[in-house]
Amino acid sequence: MQQLEFDPPSLAKKIELLELSQRKLMGQGLSSCSFDELVGIENQLVSSLQNIRLKKAQLYREHIEQLQNKEKDLLLENAKLTEMIFSMVDFEST
């Protein structure tokens, strides 16, 4: 099992590398990147965007399903209320 490094210099270096990677993904500090690095960043962004779109589509489908269920419930409630009104009208007319 890989031993975790918790010494401050190692953690500081890892944080620095993560921040550099984040800046590159945000489009900052790209002037020092090679062509291959830029292609790698682009591929990573394309993959991330695809995952985001898939998640967004999933959330839309779930929301639509919730709205359809709510619509069914409201239609049932409306039918019951309509029946109650007609029952009251029939009762009053007799």
GUMAR-262692 format. One line per 3 residues: number of its first residue (from 1); for each residue x, y, z of C-alpha. Coordinates in Angstrom, 2 decimals, decimal comma, m for minus. Layout:
NUM) X Y Z; ...
END
This chain:
1) 0,00 0,00 0,00; 1,31 3,43 m0,90; 2,44 5,44 2,09
4) 0,72 8,80 2,38; 2,99 11,81 2,57; 1,96 14,34 5,16
7) 5,10 16,42 5,43; 4,51 20,13 4,79; 6,91 20,56 1,83
10) 5,31 17,65 m0,01; 1,79 18,92 0,65; 2,76 22,44 m0,38
13) 4,15 21,12 m3,68; 0,99 19,09 m4,32; m1,18 22,14 m3,61
16) 0,95 24,22 m5,97; 0,58 21,62 m8,74; m3,19 21,42 m8,21
19) m3,50 25,20 m8,36; m1,42 25,30 m11,56; m3,61 22,59 m13,09
22) m6,74 24,49 m12,07; m5,45 27,73 m13,63; m4,71 25,91 m16,88
25) m8,19 24,39 m16,93; m9,58 27,89 m16,42; m7,57 29,08 m19,43
28) m4,97 31,01 m17,45; m1,21 30,61 m17,76; m1,37 28,70 m21,03
31) 1,56 30,52 m22,64; 4,03 28,09 m21,07; 2,14 24,99 m22,29
34) 3,37 22,82 m25,12; 1,10 21,74 m27,95; 0,69 18,30 m26,40
37) m0,24 19,83 m23,04; m2,86 22,01 m24,72; m4,31 19,00 m26,52
40) m4,45 17,14 m23,19; m6,18 20,08 m21,49; m8,64 20,33 m24,37
43) m9,43 16,60 m24,17; m9,95 16,86 m20,43; m12,30 19,82 m20,89
46) m14,26 18,03 m23,63; m14,65 15,00 m21,38; m15,71 17,17 m18,44
49) m18,21 19,04 m20,58; m19,69 15,75 m21,78; m20,09 14,58 m18,17
52) m21,72 17,88 m17,24; m24,17 17,61 m20,13; m25,04 14,02 m19,20
55) m25,71 15,04 m15,59; m27,77 18,02 m16,73; m29,86 15,80 m19,03
58) m30,39 13,34 m16,17; m31,57 16,14 m13,88; m33,93 17,42 m16,59
61) m35,42 13,92 m17,02; m35,89 13,56 m13,26; m37,53 16,99 m13,05
64) m39,85 16,18 m15,95; m40,81 12,92 m14,26; m41,57 14,77 m11,01
67) m43,70 17,29 m12,89; m45,58 14,51 m14,69; m46,31 12,81 m11,36
70) m47,51 16,11 m9,94; m49,71 16,62 m12,99; m51,31 13,17 m12,44
73) m51,94 13,97 m8,78; m53,50 17,33 m9,66; m55,70 15,76 m12,33
76) m56,95 13,19 m9,80; m57,61 15,90 m7,25; m59,42 17,98 m9,86
79) m61,60 15,01 m10,80; m62,50 14,41 m7,15; m63,34 18,06 m6,59
82) m65,43 18,16 m9,76; m67,30 15,07 m8,57; m67,89 16,69 m5,17
85) m69,28 19,83 m6,83; m71,65 17,83 m9,04; m72,75 15,81 m6,01
88) m73,52 19,04 m4,13; m75,40 20,49 m7,09; m77,43 17,29 m7,50
91) m78,16 17,25 m3,75; m79,35 20,86 m3,76; m81,58 20,35 m6,80
94) m83,46 17,49 m5,20
END
